[in-house]
C-alpha cells in the first residue's frame, strides 16, 4: 500500500482539511437537522447513480482478474441506491445542485481516462469521502444509520480489495495526471461539503 500512502501524503493538507468543514463538524456532533439530512441524501442519490454509471464503464475496460472486485463494487452501490429509494421521505426528483452536477461531470471526465488512472481515481474518491465521513462518524441524528451501513465487514473487505487494484495500477498511471485529477477531486469534495452546509444555513434562515 506504500504507493497509495505516498499519493495521500502528497495531497495531505487538502485531504485533511475536509474534516474541518462546518457540515462535517455538525455531523460529528450528531446535530444535522432532519430536513437538511433529507436534502443531502437526495443529492447523494444523484452521486450514487453517477458512480454506478462510472463503475459499469470501468468494468468494461477492466482486465478479467479485476472484474470480480468491480462487480462487487457495483453491487454495493446498487444496494445503497436501494436504501435511498426505499426512503419515502426523499424526493428523488429534487433539482440537482450545481456543485453536484459539476462533480458528476468530473466522473464523466474520468471515464475517458486510461483504465489505470480511472482505477486509482476510483480509490481516491472512495477514500476521500470515507476518510472524512469516519472522522465524524455520527452516532446520533438522522444520518447515523449510514455509519453502520458503511462499516459492514463486507464493505471494508471490498475497500481493501479496491486498494489492492489501485496499487497494482499505480505503476501504469501517469503521476502528473493523477496529481492534477486528485487536486480537482479534493476541490469538488470540498464544494460538496459546502453544499451541505448551504442546506444548513437555508434551513436556519427559515426559522428566523
Secondary structure as UniProt FT lines:
FT   HELIX           2..10
FT   HELIX           12..17
FT   HELIX           18..20
FT   HELIX           22..28
FT   TURN            29..30
FT   HELIX           34..61
FT   HELIX           64..86
FT   TURN            88..89
FT   TURN            92..93
FT   HELIX           98..111
FT   HELIX           115..136
FT   TURN            142..143
FT   HELIX           144..149
FT   TURN            150..151
FT   HELIX           153..170
FT   TURN            171..172
FT   HELIX           175..205
FT   TURN            206..207
//
